[in-house]
Amino acid sequence: MNLDDVQDEWEDAYFEILDTLYEEAIPGLDYSSLDPGDAVRDNPPTYLRHYLHEDRQEELIEDVLDDYEIPEDLYFEAKKAVFLSAGPSTSLENVDRAREEADLQPVSEILEGDSSE
C-alpha cells in the first residue's frame, strides 16, 4: 500500500498538514491564504521564511494523518512528502540565514524575544 491508494484522503490531509504546520511555525502563517505560486516565487521561498522543529512537525503530521485515518504504515512516506515539499524548514540556521539575506528578522531573535516575556 502507498499514498496513491488513499489519494483522496491524502490530498485533503496534505493541505491540512501544511496549514497546521505553518500556523504553529515561527513566524506563523495562514498557509491556505497564499497564492499557490507565491510559495516558490517569494525570496526566500515560503519554507525558508518559517521554522518549526522537526519533532513538533512529526507530531502534528501524525495527528492530521490520524484524523484522516491514513494507515500508520504510510506515515513515513507521508512525512517524507511533507518534509521534501512545502513544509516549513526544520533548520533554524538555514531559516535565519535566508531571512537575514532578505533583510528579515532572524527566527532565532524572534524566539529569544518570546522567551524573555
N, C-alpha and C positions, 0 to 999 in steps of 0.2 A: 504494500500500500504506500502511496505517496500523496503529496498535496493535490495533485491533479484529480485524485479520486474523491476529494472533498472540495472541489473547486469553488462552488457557490459559497459554502461556509467560510472557506479560506479567504476568498476575496473580501467578504464583509469583515472578517476578523482582522485581516491585514490593515485595512484602513482604520479600524477602531484601535488597533495596536499603535499605529503611528499617532493618532490623536491623543491617546493615553500617554505615550512616551513624551511627546512634545509638551503636553500640558504640565508634566512633572519636571521636565528638563529645566536647566538653568541657562539662560532665562527662559521662562515659559513661553509657549506659543500656541495659538489656536491653529493647528496644522490644517484642519479641514477648510479654513478660510483662505488658504493660499491658492493662487493661480497655479495649476499643475506645472507650468514651465518655470515658475519663479524658484522652485526648489533647486534647480540646477543652473539657472541663469544668474542668480544673485552672486555677488562676490563678497565674501566667501559664500559657497553654497550653503543652503539651509543647515545641512547636517553638521557643518563645521562652525556654525554660529551657536550651537546649543550642545550642552554637555549633560549626560546622565550616566552615573556609574553603571558598569556592566551588570553587577549583581542585581541592582534595582531594576534594570531593564529586563533581565531574565524573569524576575518575579512578576512584573507587570505583564509581560508577554504570556507567561503561563496562566495568569488569571484570565486574560481575554480568551486564550485558547480553551480553557475550561468552560467559559461562558458559551462558547460556540460548539462545545462538545467535539473538538478536534482530538483524535486519538493521541494518547501520550507517546506512542511510538513515532509520531510525526513532529514532536516538539523540537528535536534537534534541527530537522530540515526547516521548520518554520522560523526558528530563531536565526538560523544562518541566513535565510532570505531577508529578514528584517535588518540584521547587522550589516549585511553586504549591500543593502539597497539604500533606503532613505532614512533610516533611524538616526537619532542624534548620536554624536560621537561619544565613544567611551574613553577617549583620551583627552584629559584635561589639558595636557601640554599642547597637543595639536590644535585644540579649540582656542586656547589662549594665543598661540602664535598667529593663527588665521585672523582672529579678532583684532589683535594688535596691528597686523598688516593692513587691516581695513579701517584703522582708527576707531575701533570699538573697544569698550571696556572689557578687559580680560575677565573670564568667568571666575578665575581664582580670586580676583578682587571683589567680585560680587559676593562670592561665598564668604570671604573674610568679613565683609560688611554685615552679612546676615548673622554670623556667629558672635559679633560684638554687641548685638542688640539685646 
